[in-house]
Amino acid sequence: MKTRLPELSARELLALNLLSLRRARGLSQEALAFEAQLHRTFVAHVERRARNISLDNVEALAKALNVSMADLFAPPPR
């Protein structure tokens, strides 16, 4: 019998993907925030799953990382 992994919420997926993509590009939270025209603490809160982020801010982060909004919510490979 296969063990099912728990489904991740959209907030968890966003946080994990944002952190992973930011680190892969060698960006600090401050640098990403600057590119997305957001505050550094806002980016930190999103990465810690402490903020319920608007679509406008998801779009800003996606553009700053040069990815699609869908990429920020993609499930991890199994």
C-alpha positions in Angstrom: 0.0 0.0 0.0 1.3 3.4 -1.0 1.6 6.1 1.6 0.0 9.3 0.4 1.9 12.5 1.1 -0.3 15.3 2.5 -1.4 17.9 0.0 0.3 21.2 0.3 -1.8 24.4 0.5 -1.4 27.1 -2.0 0.3 29.2 0.6 2.8 26.4 1.4 3.5 25.8 -2.3 4.0 29.5 -2.9 6.4 29.8 0.1 8.4 26.8 -0.9 8.7 27.7 -4.6 9.5 31.4 -3.8 12.3 30.5 -1.5 13.7 27.9 -3.9 13.6 30.1 -6.9 15.0 33.1 -5.0 17.9 31.0 -3.7 18.5 29.4 -7.1 19.0 32.9 -8.6 21.3 34.0 -5.8 18.9 36.7 -4.6 18.5 38.0 -1.1 15.0 38.7 0.2 15.9 42.4 -0.1 17.0 42.1 -3.7 13.9 40.2 -4.7 11.7 42.7 -2.8 13.4 45.6 -4.6 12.8 44.0 -8.1 9.2 43.3 -7.2 8.7 46.7 -5.6 7.8 45.2 -2.3 9.2 45.5 1.2 11.8 43.0 2.3 9.8 42.0 5.4 6.8 41.3 3.1 8.9 38.8 1.2 10.1 37.2 4.4 6.5 36.9 5.7 5.4 35.2 2.4 8.3 32.7 2.6 7.4 31.9 6.2 3.7 31.4 5.2 2.7 34.3 7.5 1.0 36.4 4.9 -2.1 35.9 2.7 -0.7 37.4 -0.5 -2.8 39.2 -3.2 -2.7 38.1 -6.8 -1.1 41.5 -7.7 1.8 40.7 -5.4 2.1 37.1 -6.7 2.4 38.6 -10.2 5.0 41.1 -9.1 7.1 38.3 -7.5 6.7 36.1 -10.6 7.9 39.0 -12.9 10.8 39.7 -10.6 11.9 36.0 -10.8 11.1 35.8 -14.6 8.7 32.9 -14.1 5.0 32.4 -14.6 2.5 32.8 -11.7 1.7 29.1 -12.2 5.4 28.2 -11.6 5.0 29.7 -8.1 2.2 27.3 -7.3 3.6 24.2 -9.0 3.7 21.1 -6.8 7.1 19.6 -6.1 8.1 16.6 -8.2 7.2 13.2 -6.5 
